[in-house]
């Protein structure tokens, strides 16, 4: 995978990644590579990978992480790209909160607040989801939620992170290292 060069101006978007079907880690790494190879996207940072308990019906645990992208297209276009990548990796939307090969959620799109029938940014439930906040804390701790006016760090401290296990510190994106472990 060849990273883009140079990185043009654009908004920074935060994307949550998750998988609990198939070879999840390889699927997630492939999705990041696919996004990084897109003409309008540049992967800037990647969190650690975490094993997290699934919400919803009984199903395997998830592997979750987050990335930061520099994006040179509108939010709705980015959402469409994310859905295309999900489809490419076998995502079928059959059951709400059901198991999936790949889930890509647009968490933030710069400081924009977008509420339409097609898109809701910032993600409306991220402040309640430890499986999003823990990896987001690795790469975007001081970003302030544009609606709640709290940093990712403050939001993460307000939820229980119990049951979330870091499983990888290896970065899959060339050109940067995954952040070092934080002191307790």
C-alpha positions as CSV (number, residue, x, y, z in Angstrom):
1,X,0.0,0.0,0.0
2,X,1.4,3.3,-1.0
3,X,0.4,6.3,1.2
4,X,-0.7,9.4,-0.7
5,X,1.8,12.3,-0.9
6,X,1.5,15.1,-0.2
7,X,-1.6,15.3,2.0
8,X,-3.9,18.1,0.8
9,X,-6.1,20.3,2.9
10,X,-9.4,18.9,4.0
11,X,-11.5,18.0,7.0
12,X,-10.4,15.4,9.6
13,X,-13.0,12.7,9.9
14,X,-13.0,10.0,12.7
15,X,-14.2,6.6,11.7
16,X,-15.0,3.6,14.0
17,X,-14.3,0.1,12.7
18,X,-15.6,-3.2,13.9
19,X,-15.9,-6.8,12.9
20,X,-17.0,-10.1,14.5
21,X,-17.4,-12.4,11.6
22,X,-14.7,-14.0,9.5
23,X,-11.0,-13.2,9.8
24,X,-11.9,-9.9,11.6
25,X,-8.4,-8.5,12.0
26,X,-7.5,-9.0,8.3
27,X,-10.8,-7.6,7.2
28,X,-10.3,-4.5,9.3
29,X,-6.7,-4.0,8.1
30,X,-7.9,-4.5,4.5
31,X,-10.6,-1.9,5.0
32,X,-8.0,0.6,6.2
33,X,-5.8,-0.1,3.2
34,X,-8.8,0.3,0.9
35,X,-9.7,3.6,2.5
36,X,-6.1,4.9,2.3
37,X,-6.0,4.0,-1.4
38,X,-9.1,6.1,-2.2
39,X,-8.3,9.3,-4.1
40,X,-10.0,11.6,-1.7
41,X,-9.0,10.0,1.6
42,X,-5.7,9.9,3.6
43,X,-5.4,7.7,6.7
44,X,-3.6,9.9,9.3
45,X,-3.8,7.7,12.5
46,X,-5.0,4.4,13.7
47,X,-5.8,3.3,17.2
48,X,-4.9,0.0,18.9
49,X,-7.2,-2.9,18.2
50,X,-9.6,-3.9,21.1
51,X,-11.7,-7.0,21.7
52,X,-15.1,-5.9,23.0
53,X,-18.3,-7.6,24.1
54,X,-21.1,-7.4,21.5
55,X,-24.2,-5.4,22.0
56,X,-27.6,-6.9,20.9
57,X,-28.4,-10.5,20.2
58,X,-25.9,-13.3,21.3
59,X,-22.9,-13.2,19.0
60,X,-19.1,-13.3,19.1
61,X,-17.0,-10.5,20.6
62,X,-16.0,-7.7,18.2
63,X,-12.6,-6.4,17.3
64,X,-12.9,-2.6,17.3
65,X,-10.6,0.4,16.5
66,X,-10.7,3.9,15.1
67,X,-8.9,5.8,12.4
68,X,-8.5,9.5,11.5
69,X,-8.9,10.4,7.9
70,X,-8.2,13.6,6.0
71,X,-11.1,13.8,3.7
72,X,-11.5,16.0,0.6
73,X,-15.1,15.2,-0.1
74,X,-18.5,16.0,1.5
75,X,-19.6,13.9,4.5
76,X,-22.4,12.2,2.5
77,X,-19.8,11.1,-0.1
78,X,-17.6,9.8,2.7
79,X,-20.5,7.8,4.1
80,X,-21.2,6.3,0.7
81,X,-17.5,5.3,0.4
82,X,-17.7,3.7,3.9
83,X,-20.8,1.7,2.8
84,X,-19.1,0.6,-0.4
85,X,-16.1,-0.7,1.6
86,X,-18.4,-2.5,4.0
87,X,-20.1,-4.2,1.0
88,X,-16.8,-5.1,-0.6
89,X,-15.9,-7.0,2.6
90,X,-19.2,-8.9,2.7
91,X,-21.3,-6.7,5.0
92,X,-25.0,-7.6,4.7
93,X,-27.5,-5.6,6.7
94,X,-29.9,-8.3,8.0
95,X,-30.3,-7.7,11.7
96,X,-30.1,-4.5,13.8
97,X,-27.0,-4.9,16.0
98,X,-26.4,-8.3,14.5
99,X,-23.0,-9.8,13.7
100,X,-21.1,-8.4,10.7
101,X,-18.0,-8.8,8.8
102,X,-17.3,-5.1,8.8
103,X,-18.9,-2.0,10.4
104,X,-17.6,1.4,9.5
105,X,-19.2,4.3,11.4
106,X,-18.6,8.0,10.7
107,X,-18.1,9.4,14.1
108,X,-17.0,13.0,13.5
109,X,-16.6,15.1,10.3
110,X,-14.5,18.0,11.4
111,X,-16.6,20.1,13.8
112,X,-19.6,19.8,11.5
113,X,-23.1,19.0,12.9
114,X,-25.2,17.3,10.2
115,X,-28.7,15.9,10.8
116,X,-30.5,14.7,7.7
117,X,-32.4,11.5,6.9
118,X,-29.3,10.1,5.3
119,X,-26.6,11.1,7.8
120,X,-26.2,12.0,11.4
121,X,-22.8,13.6,12.4
122,X,-21.5,13.5,15.1
123,X,-22.5,9.8,15.5
124,X,-25.6,10.1,17.8
125,X,-24.5,7.3,20.2
126,X,-20.7,7.5,20.4
127,X,-20.7,9.1,23.9
128,X,-22.4,5.9,25.2
129,X,-20.2,3.4,23.5
130,X,-17.0,2.4,25.3
131,X,-16.0,0.3,22.2
132,X,-15.8,3.5,20.2
133,X,-14.4,5.9,22.9
134,X,-11.5,3.6,24.0
135,X,-9.9,3.4,20.6
136,X,-10.8,7.1,19.8
137,X,-9.0,8.0,23.0
138,X,-5.8,6.6,21.5
139,X,-5.8,8.9,18.6
140,X,-8.1,11.9,19.2
141,X,-8.3,12.5,23.0
142,X,-8.5,16.2,23.0
143,X,-11.0,16.6,20.2
144,X,-14.1,18.4,21.5
145,X,-17.5,16.9,20.6
146,X,-19.2,19.7,18.6
147,X,-22.6,19.1,20.3
148,X,-21.8,18.0,23.8
149,X,-18.8,20.4,24.1
150,X,-16.7,17.7,25.9
151,X,-13.4,16.2,24.8
152,X,-13.2,12.5,23.8
153,X,-11.1,12.1,27.0
154,X,-13.9,13.4,29.2
155,X,-16.5,11.3,27.4
156,X,-14.4,8.2,27.8
157,X,-14.0,8.8,31.5
158,X,-17.8,9.0,31.9
159,X,-18.4,5.4,30.6
160,X,-17.3,2.1,31.9
161,X,-14.4,0.6,29.9
162,X,-14.8,-2.8,31.6
163,X,-14.6,-5.8,29.3
164,X,-12.5,-4.0,26.7
165,X,-9.2,-5.7,26.1
166,X,-6.4,-4.2,23.9
167,X,-5.2,-7.0,21.6
168,X,-2.8,-5.3,19.3
169,X,-0.4,-2.4,19.4
170,X,0.8,-2.9,15.9
171,X,0.0,-0.2,13.3
172,X,-1.2,-1.4,9.9
173,X,-0.8,2.0,8.2
174,X,2.6,2.8,6.8
175,X,4.2,6.0,7.9
176,X,3.3,6.2,11.5
177,X,3.4,4.1,14.7
178,X,0.5,3.2,16.8
179,X,0.4,5.2,20.0
180,X,2.4,3.8,23.0
181,X,0.4,2.3,25.9
182,X,-0.9,4.8,28.3
183,X,0.2,4.7,32.0
184,X,-2.7,3.6,34.3
